[in-house]
């Protein structure tokens, strides 16, 4: 039995990884070792490790890491705590491979510790670009420490190869989030309304906004512009999902709480909807706005517009339903008017989501299993895809 270690640090990441976790858990040749860390273990972010336990997946260990600070220094110190925790875990348990998704600092610390422990890494969602976030550098760093790569589009596969990874180890499989949209049995309207305490009787928008981590102290002003625009559209009902444990995330979350308190008749805020309620809610929303990757990757599968604000997701492959705008008040207002227009909504009816793959989780697990069978060489060779070195 090969020991497959899967690391998760956030509610959103777990939702994406769930089909991979499920396949490993039920495999005859693999043993699931689930490591839970980060926001999952924080009361401030809803203690979402409980959702994993409710789903029936055994948690192998919990690695506490979050300090009570969302400053850059505080996050850096949390990373140090995480590195110590992962170092101890890998030394004691020696999994055959570590599976990581995305670009958060929890994953970077897991990758660093696994690399030093000489444990191969499989990385999901590499090759993407997010010009406004530190995630950009983290994602590419994890790529260089990883041995198997699972990208969401061919453009991203090419970028991972451009980073020097061997083409035969880079697989374009589509996005797990899109697979979830197609595979999950979504809640019906009445059940969802009872679960979240909100009725979908008027036009409803979903708002998720995170700090732009490569900018200095801009979260309050930029999110304030978004709130001003929403404030002028009293006809809209608003569902807020709160920011991650990023620097200045608490500023955004406090602004959400204050706004919802003043506009409680048409607004609701949730620390964590969870994957099922979040995806179910998208069925009944008119659009999504903010700067979350979900607006780029999953939301187009529901055929509704996304307003992507600012630079946090700049550089990602986008569907025709995604409207990119700057973070100024007038820019957001124009984007909202465009997204709500019947002309725009008609224009995106037959679009295809560029992140859609085929049996994404099945492909990932099969490649991991086959690679472990034949053995993974930890000594990576840099693949030179051009003649730049000889120019």
C-alpha positions as CSV (number, residue, x, y, z in Angstrom):
1,X,0.0,0.0,0.0
2,X,1.5,3.3,-1.1
3,X,1.1,6.1,1.5
4,X,-0.5,9.2,-0.2
5,X,-0.2,12.3,1.8
6,X,-2.7,15.0,0.8
7,X,-2.4,18.4,2.5
8,X,-5.3,20.9,2.9
9,X,-5.2,24.3,4.7
10,X,-8.5,26.1,3.6
11,X,-12.2,25.3,3.1
12,X,-12.0,26.2,-0.6
13,X,-8.9,24.0,-1.2
14,X,-10.5,21.0,0.5
15,X,-13.6,21.4,-1.6
16,X,-11.4,21.1,-4.7
17,X,-9.4,18.2,-3.4
18,X,-12.3,16.2,-2.2
19,X,-12.8,14.0,-5.3
20,X,-9.0,13.2,-5.2
21,X,-9.2,12.5,-1.5
22,X,-12.2,10.2,-2.0
23,X,-10.5,8.2,-4.8
24,X,-7.4,7.6,-2.8
25,X,-9.4,6.7,0.3
26,X,-11.3,4.0,-1.6
27,X,-8.4,2.7,-3.6
28,X,-7.1,-0.8,-2.9
29,X,-3.5,0.0,-3.6
30,X,-3.2,3.3,-1.7
31,X,-3.5,4.5,1.8
32,X,-4.8,8.0,2.5
33,X,-2.8,10.2,4.9
34,X,-4.7,13.5,5.2
35,X,-2.9,16.4,6.8
36,X,-5.0,19.3,7.9
37,X,-3.6,22.7,8.8
38,X,-4.0,26.5,8.4
39,X,-7.5,28.0,8.4
40,X,-9.2,24.6,9.0
41,X,-8.0,24.7,12.6
42,X,-8.9,28.3,13.4
43,X,-12.1,29.3,15.3
44,X,-11.9,32.7,13.4
45,X,-12.4,30.8,10.1
46,X,-15.0,28.4,11.3
47,X,-13.0,25.3,12.4
48,X,-13.7,23.8,9.0
49,X,-11.8,20.6,9.8
50,X,-15.1,19.5,11.2
51,X,-16.5,19.4,7.6
52,X,-13.8,16.9,6.7
53,X,-14.7,14.7,9.7
54,X,-18.4,14.9,8.8
55,X,-17.6,13.7,5.3
56,X,-16.0,10.6,6.8
57,X,-12.4,11.0,5.9
58,X,-9.9,10.2,8.6
59,X,-7.5,13.0,9.5
60,X,-4.0,11.7,10.0
61,X,-2.7,14.8,11.7
62,X,-3.5,18.4,12.4
63,X,-0.6,20.9,12.1
64,X,-1.4,24.1,14.0
65,X,0.3,27.1,12.4
66,X,-1.8,30.3,12.4
67,X,-0.7,33.0,14.7
68,X,-3.3,35.6,15.7
69,X,-2.0,38.2,13.3
70,X,-2.7,39.0,9.6
71,X,0.3,41.3,9.1
72,X,3.1,40.3,6.7
73,X,5.3,39.6,9.7
74,X,2.6,37.5,11.4
75,X,2.0,35.4,8.3
76,X,5.7,34.9,7.8
77,X,6.0,33.6,11.4
78,X,3.0,31.3,10.8
79,X,4.9,29.9,7.9
80,X,7.9,29.2,10.2
81,X,5.6,27.3,12.6
82,X,4.1,25.3,9.7
83,X,7.6,24.4,8.4
84,X,8.5,22.9,11.8
85,X,5.2,21.0,11.9
86,X,5.6,19.5,8.4
87,X,9.3,18.6,9.1
88,X,8.3,16.6,12.1
89,X,5.4,14.9,10.4
90,X,7.4,13.8,7.3
91,X,10.2,12.6,9.5
92,X,7.9,10.4,11.5
93,X,5.5,9.2,8.8
94,X,7.5,9.0,5.5
95,X,4.7,9.1,2.9
96,X,5.5,7.9,-0.6
97,X,4.3,11.1,-2.2
98,X,2.8,14.5,-1.1
99,X,-0.1,15.9,-3.1
100,X,-0.5,19.7,-3.0
101,X,-2.9,22.1,-4.7
102,X,-2.4,25.7,-5.6
103,X,-0.4,28.5,-4.3
104,X,-1.0,29.3,-0.6
105,X,1.8,29.6,1.9
106,X,0.7,26.5,3.7
107,X,1.4,24.5,0.6
108,X,4.8,26.2,0.1
109,X,5.9,25.1,3.6
110,X,4.6,21.5,3.0
111,X,6.6,21.4,-0.3
112,X,9.7,22.8,1.3
113,X,9.6,20.2,4.1
114,X,8.8,17.4,1.7
115,X,11.7,18.4,-0.6
116,X,14.2,18.3,2.2
117,X,12.8,15.0,3.4
118,X,13.3,13.6,-0.2
119,X,9.7,12.9,-0.7
120,X,8.3,13.4,-4.2
121,X,5.6,16.0,-4.7
122,X,2.6,16.1,-7.0
123,X,1.3,19.6,-7.7
124,X,-2.2,20.6,-8.9
125,X,-2.9,23.9,-10.6
126,X,0.6,24.9,-11.5
127,X,1.6,27.2,-14.4
128,X,-1.1,29.8,-13.7
129,X,-0.4,33.6,-13.3
130,X,-1.9,36.0,-10.8
131,X,0.0,39.2,-11.2
132,X,-1.4,40.9,-8.1
133,X,-0.7,38.3,-5.5
134,X,2.3,36.7,-3.8
135,X,0.6,33.4,-4.9
136,X,2.4,33.9,-8.2
137,X,5.8,33.4,-6.8
138,X,4.6,30.7,-4.4
139,X,3.0,28.7,-7.2
140,X,6.1,28.7,-9.4
141,X,8.3,27.8,-6.4
142,X,6.2,24.7,-5.7
143,X,6.4,23.8,-9.3
144,X,10.2,23.7,-9.1
145,X,10.0,21.5,-6.1
146,X,7.5,19.1,-7.6
147,X,7.9,16.0,-9.7
148,X,4.4,15.5,-11.2
149,X,2.3,18.4,-12.4
150,X,-1.4,18.6,-13.1
151,X,-2.5,21.7,-14.9
152,X,-5.9,23.1,-15.7
153,X,-5.3,24.2,-19.3
154,X,-2.8,23.6,-22.1
155,X,-1.5,27.2,-21.8
156,X,-0.6,26.4,-18.1
157,X,0.9,23.1,-19.1
158,X,3.2,24.9,-21.6
159,X,4.2,27.4,-18.9
160,X,5.2,24.6,-16.5
161,X,7.3,23.2,-19.2
162,X,8.7,26.7,-19.9
163,X,9.8,26.6,-16.2
164,X,12.0,23.7,-17.1
165,X,9.8,20.7,-16.1
166,X,10.0,17.6,-18.3
167,X,7.0,17.4,-20.6
168,X,6.2,13.8,-19.9
169,X,5.7,14.7,-16.2
170,X,3.2,17.6,-17.0
171,X,-0.4,16.6,-17.5
172,X,-3.3,18.8,-18.6
173,X,-6.3,17.4,-16.8
174,X,-8.7,20.4,-16.4
175,X,-9.8,22.0,-13.2
176,X,-11.1,20.0,-10.2
177,X,-13.5,22.8,-9.4
178,X,-15.3,22.3,-12.8
179,X,-15.4,18.6,-12.2
180,X,-17.1,19.3,-8.9
181,X,-19.7,21.5,-10.5
182,X,-20.7,18.6,-12.8
183,X,-20.5,15.9,-10.3
184,X,-22.0,17.3,-7.0
185,X,-25.7,16.9,-6.4
186,X,-26.6,20.5,-5.7
187,X,-29.2,21.5,-3.1
188,X,-32.6,22.5,-4.4
189,X,-33.8,26.1,-3.8
190,X,-35.9,25.4,-0.7
191,X,-33.3,23.3,1.1
192,X,-30.6,25.9,0.4
193,X,-32.7,28.8,1.6
194,X,-33.4,27.0,4.8
195,X,-29.7,26.2,5.2
196,X,-28.4,29.7,4.8
197,X,-31.3,31.7,6.1
198,X,-31.9,33.6,2.8
199,X,-34.6,33.6,0.1
200,X,-33.8,34.2,-3.5
201,X,-36.7,36.4,-4.3
202,X,-34.8,39.3,-5.8
203,X,-31.7,39.5,-8.0
204,X,-28.8,38.1,-5.9
205,X,-25.0,38.6,-6.3
206,X,-22.2,36.6,-4.6
207,X,-19.2,38.7,-3.4
208,X,-15.8,37.3,-2.5
209,X,-12.9,39.7,-2.1
210,X,-9.4,39.1,-0.9
211,X,-6.5,41.5,-0.2
212,X,-4.2,42.1,-3.2
213,X,-1.1,40.8,-1.4
214,X,1.5,42.5,-3.6
215,X,0.0,45.9,-2.8
216,X,0.6,47.8,0.4
217,X,-2.5,48.5,2.6
218,X,-4.9,48.9,-0.3
219,X,-7.6,46.4,0.9
220,X,-9.7,48.9,2.8
221,X,-9.9,51.5,0.0
222,X,-10.5,49.0,-2.8
223,X,-13.1,47.0,-1.0
224,X,-14.7,50.2,0.1
225,X,-15.2,51.1,-3.6
226,X,-17.0,47.8,-4.2
227,X,-19.3,48.4,-1.2
228,X,-20.1,51.9,-2.4
229,X,-21.3,50.5,-5.8
230,X,-23.4,47.8,-4.1
231,X,-24.9,50.4,-1.9
232,X,-26.3,52.3,-4.9
233,X,-28.0,49.2,-6.1
234,X,-30.6,48.5,-3.4
235,X,-32.5,46.2,-5.8
236,X,-29.6,43.6,-5.3
237,X,-29.5,41.0,-2.6
238,X,-25.9,40.3,-1.6
239,X,-24.2,37.1,-0.3
240,X,-20.7,37.8,1.1
241,X,-18.1,35.0,1.7
242,X,-15.3,36.2,3.8
243,X,-11.6,36.7,3.0
244,X,-8.8,34.2,3.6
245,X,-6.1,34.4,6.2
246,X,-4.0,36.7,4.1
247,X,-2.3,40.0,5.2
248,X,-5.1,42.6,5.8
249,X,-7.8,40.0,5.4
250,X,-9.3,41.1,8.7
251,X,-9.8,44.6,7.4
252,X,-12.0,43.2,4.6
253,X,-13.9,40.9,7.0
254,X,-14.6,43.7,9.5
255,X,-15.9,45.9,6.6
256,X,-18.2,43.1,5.6
257,X,-19.6,42.7,9.1
258,X,-20.2,46.4,9.4
259,X,-21.9,46.6,6.1
260,X,-24.1,43.6,6.7
261,X,-25.2,45.0,10.1
262,X,-26.4,48.2,8.4
263,X,-28.0,46.4,5.5
264,X,-29.2,43.2,7.1
265,X,-32.5,43.1,5.2
266,X,-30.7,42.4,1.9
267,X,-27.2,41.1,2.9
268,X,-25.8,38.0,4.5
269,X,-22.2,37.1,5.3
270,X,-20.6,33.7,5.8
271,X,-17.2,32.7,7.1
272,X,-17.6,29.4,5.2
273,X,-20.5,28.3,3.1
274,X,-18.7,25.1,2.3
275,X,-18.4,23.6,-1.2
276,X,-22.0,22.2,-1.5
277,X,-23.8,25.4,-0.3
278,X,-21.5,27.7,-2.3
279,X,-22.0,25.8,-5.6
280,X,-25.7,25.4,-4.8
281,X,-26.0,29.2,-4.3
282,X,-24.4,29.9,-7.6
283,X,-27.4,28.3,-9.3
284,X,-29.6,31.1,-8.0
285,X,-27.2,34.0,-8.2
286,X,-27.3,36.6,-11.1
287,X,-23.6,37.2,-11.0
288,X,-20.4,36.9,-9.0
289,X,-18.1,39.8,-8.2
290,X,-14.8,40.3,-6.3
291,X,-11.3,38.8,-7.0
292,X,-11.5,35.1,-6.2
293,X,-10.2,32.4,-8.4
294,X,-13.5,30.7,-8.2
295,X,-15.1,33.5,-10.3
296,X,-12.6,32.7,-13.0
297,X,-12.6,28.9,-12.8
298,X,-15.9,27.5,-11.5
299,X,-18.5,30.3,-12.0
300,X,-18.5,30.2,-15.9
301,X,-19.9,26.7,-15.7
302,X,-23.1,28.2,-14.3
303,X,-23.5,30.5,-17.3
304,X,-23.5,33.7,-15.2
305,X,-21.2,36.7,-15.4
306,X,-18.2,37.3,-13.2
307,X,-16.8,40.7,-12.4
308,X,-13.1,40.3,-11.7
309,X,-11.8,43.4,-9.9
310,X,-8.3,44.6,-9.9
311,X,-5.0,42.7,-10.3
312,X,-5.3,39.7,-8.0
313,X,-6.3,37.3,-10.7
314,X,-4.8,39.2,-13.6
315,X,-3.1,36.9,-16.1
316,X,-5.4,33.9,-15.7
317,X,-7.1,32.3,-18.8
318,X,-10.7,33.6,-18.7
319,X,-14.1,32.6,-20.2
320,X,-16.1,35.1,-22.2
321,X,-18.4,35.5,-19.1
322,X,-15.6,37.2,-17.1
323,X,-15.5,41.0,-17.1
324,X,-12.2,42.4,-15.9
325,X,-12.2,45.9,-14.4
326,X,-10.0,48.2,-12.4
327,X,-10.7,48.7,-8.7
328,X,-12.0,52.3,-9.0
329,X,-15.6,53.0,-8.1
330,X,-16.6,54.1,-11.6
331,X,-14.9,51.0,-13.1
332,X,-16.8,48.7,-10.9
333,X,-20.1,50.5,-11.6
334,X,-19.6,50.2,-15.4
335,X,-18.8,46.5,-15.0
336,X,-21.9,45.8,-12.9
337,X,-24.2,47.6,-15.4
338,X,-22.6,45.5,-18.2
339,X,-23.0,42.2,-16.3
340,X,-26.6,42.9,-15.5
341,X,-27.5,43.8,-19.1
342,X,-29.6,41.3,-21.0
343,X,-27.4,41.8,-24.1
344,X,-24.3,40.6,-22.2
345,X,-26.1,37.7,-20.6
346,X,-27.4,36.6,-24.0
347,X,-23.9,36.7,-25.4
348,X,-22.5,34.2,-23.0
349,X,-25.2,31.6,-23.1
350,X,-23.3,29.2,-25.4
351,X,-19.8,29.8,-24.2
352,X,-17.5,27.0,-23.1
353,X,-15.6,27.0,-19.8
354,X,-11.8,26.8,-20.8
355,X,-11.1,25.0,-17.5
356,X,-13.4,22.0,-18.2
357,X,-11.5,18.7,-18.4
358,X,-12.5,15.0,-18.5
359,X,-12.5,12.9,-15.3
360,X,-9.9,15.2,-13.7
361,X,-9.6,13.5,-10.3
362,X,-9.5,10.1,-11.9
363,X,-6.6,11.1,-14.2
364,X,-4.7,12.6,-11.3
365,X,-5.0,9.5,-9.1
366,X,-4.2,7.1,-11.9
367,X,-1.0,9.1,-12.8
368,X,0.1,9.2,-9.2
369,X,-0.5,5.5,-8.8
370,X,1.3,4.6,-12.0
371,X,4.3,6.9,-11.3
372,X,4.8,5.3,-7.9
373,X,4.6,1.9,-9.4
374,X,7.5,2.6,-11.8
375,X,9.4,4.8,-9.3
376,X,9.9,8.6,-9.3
377,X,13.4,9.9,-9.8
378,X,14.1,12.7,-7.3
379,X,17.0,13.9,-9.5
380,X,15.2,16.3,-11.8
381,X,16.7,17.5,-15.1
382,X,16.0,21.0,-16.3
383,X,14.1,20.9,-19.7
384,X,15.4,23.6,-22.0
385,X,12.4,24.3,-24.3
386,X,14.2,26.8,-26.4
387,X,17.6,28.0,-27.6
388,X,17.9,30.9,-25.1
389,X,20.8,29.3,-23.4
390,X,22.8,29.2,-26.7
391,X,21.9,32.7,-28.0
